[in-house]
Amino acid sequence: MRPLAEPAATGYQSVIAAAGFSLGVRCDEHEIHRINFLPPTAEVAPGNALAAEAARQIGAYLADAEFAFALPLRPSGTPFQRRVWHQIAAIPTHQTRTYGDIARVLHNAPRAVGQACGANPFPVVVPCHRVLAAAGGLGGFARHRDGFLLDVKRWLLAHEGR
């Protein structure tokens, strides 16, 4: 386990360590505002009850890919982004969809779906890692096409048996 840092020092109300990365949670007492992928970093003890619950649920998912999240997420994004995120949230564990699959459902372009995926403020909870490029390629992840975040996407897909 990594050492604990104070929430005020990081700007996160909680940071949870995973295999090769960390997840930072920003929230108030009522809603999750954002979850960010971070390089491996010191864990942050939860700064409030919701941060503690988010840390518990993220830890449960990291231990068991079948875990179903139930966190209050602050409404954000454009109407189109919210429609994309709704489609992503409906992808079952152990399954994937392509940007094109989601675009067909929403009568839009795959590139627009990819941009909405990249803007997802709640990765892991809204599992954008389950969206792949045509022919099964990884595509991007969190607006990146290589490096650390694609390694995270690979880990999440392997964790879910994909």
C-alpha positions in Angstrom: 0.0 0.0 0.0 1.3 3.5 -0.8 1.6 6.1 1.9 -1.5 8.3 2.6 -1.5 12.0 1.6 -3.8 14.7 2.9 -6.8 15.5 0.6 -6.0 19.2 0.6 -2.5 18.5 -0.6 -3.8 16.7 -3.8 -7.0 18.4 -4.6 -8.8 15.0 -4.4 -11.1 13.9 -1.7 -9.8 10.4 -2.2 -7.1 8.6 -4.2 -7.3 4.8 -4.7 -4.3 2.8 -5.8 -4.7 0.2 -8.5 -2.3 -2.0 -10.5 0.0 0.5 -12.1 -2.2 3.5 -11.8 -4.4 5.4 -9.3 -7.9 6.9 -9.4 -8.5 10.4 -8.0 -12.0 11.3 -6.8 -13.3 14.8 -6.6 -16.6 15.2 -4.8 -18.6 17.0 -2.2 -20.8 15.4 0.4 -23.6 14.7 -2.2 -22.2 14.1 -5.6 -19.1 12.8 -7.4 -17.8 15.6 -9.6 -15.0 13.8 -11.4 -12.8 10.7 -11.4 -9.3 11.0 -12.9 -6.8 8.4 -13.9 -3.4 9.2 -12.3 0.0 7.7 -12.5 0.8 5.5 -9.4 0.7 8.0 -6.5 0.1 8.1 -2.8 -3.3 7.1 -1.7 -5.5 9.8 -0.2 -7.6 8.9 2.8 -11.3 9.9 2.1 -12.1 13.4 3.0 -15.8 12.9 3.5 -18.4 10.1 3.6 -19.1 10.1 -0.1 -15.4 10.0 -0.9 -15.2 7.0 1.5 -18.0 5.3 -0.4 -16.5 6.0 -3.7 -13.2 4.5 -2.5 -15.0 1.5 -1.2 -16.9 1.0 -4.5 -13.8 1.5 -6.7 -11.9 -0.9 -4.5 -14.7 -3.4 -4.9 -14.6 -3.1 -8.7 -10.8 -3.4 -8.7 -11.1 -6.7 -6.7 -14.1 -8.0 -8.8 -15.0 -6.7 -12.3 -18.6 -7.8 -11.7 -19.1 -5.2 -9.1 -22.0 -2.7 -10.0 -21.4 0.9 -9.1 -24.1 3.0 -7.4 -22.7 6.4 -6.9 -24.4 9.8 -7.2 -22.8 11.4 -10.2 -23.1 15.2 -10.7 -24.9 15.9 -14.0 -22.4 17.3 -16.5 -21.7 17.4 -20.2 -23.8 18.4 -23.2 -27.0 16.6 -24.1 -25.2 14.6 -26.7 -22.4 13.6 -24.3 -24.9 12.5 -21.8 -26.6 10.3 -24.4 -23.3 8.7 -25.3 -22.4 8.1 -21.6 -25.9 6.5 -21.1 -25.1 4.1 -23.9 -21.7 3.3 -22.5 -23.1 2.7 -19.0 -25.4 0.1 -20.6 -22.5 -2.0 -21.9 -22.3 -5.1 -19.7 -19.2 -6.2 -18.0 -17.1 -8.6 -20.2 -18.5 -7.0 -23.4 -17.4 -4.2 -25.7 -18.9 -2.0 -28.4 -17.3 0.0 -31.1 -17.5 3.8 -31.5 -19.5 2.9 -34.7 -22.0 0.7 -32.8 -22.8 3.6 -30.5 -22.9 6.1 -33.3 -25.5 4.0 -35.2 -27.7 3.9 -32.1 -27.5 7.6 -31.7 -27.6 8.5 -35.4 -24.3 10.3 -35.3 -20.7 9.9 -36.3 -18.1 7.6 -34.7 -15.7 10.5 -34.2 -18.3 12.4 -32.2 -18.8 9.4 -30.0 -15.1 9.2 -29.5 -14.9 12.8 -28.5 -17.8 12.3 -26.0 -16.0 9.2 -24.6 -12.8 11.3 -24.1 -14.8 13.8 -22.2 -16.3 11.2 -19.8 -15.9 12.7 -16.3 -16.5 9.3 -14.5 -14.2 6.7 -16.1 -14.6 3.2 -14.6 -18.0 4.1 -13.3 -19.2 5.0 -16.8 -17.0 2.3 -18.5 -15.6 4.1 -21.6 -12.8 1.5 -21.7 -15.4 -0.9 -23.1 -15.6 1.2 -26.3 -13.2 0.1 -29.0 -12.2 1.1 -32.6 -13.6 -0.8 -35.6 -12.1 -4.3 -36.0 -11.4 -4.5 -32.3 -8.5 -2.0 -32.1 -8.2 -0.1 -28.8 -8.8 3.3 -30.3 -8.0 6.1 -27.9 -8.7 6.5 -24.2 -9.4 9.7 -22.3 -8.3 11.7 -25.4 -5.0 9.9 -25.7 -3.9 7.5 -28.4 -0.8 6.0 -26.7 1.1 5.9 -23.5 0.0 5.5 -19.9 -3.7 5.8 -20.4 -3.8 3.1 -23.1 -2.0 0.9 -20.7 -4.8 1.6 -18.2 -7.4 0.7 -20.8 -5.6 -2.6 -21.6 -5.5 -3.4 -17.9 -9.2 -2.6 -17.4 -10.2 -4.8 -20.4 -8.0 -7.6 -19.1 -9.5 -7.2 -15.6 -12.9 -7.7 -17.2 -11.7 -10.7 -19.2 -11.6 -9.0 -22.6 
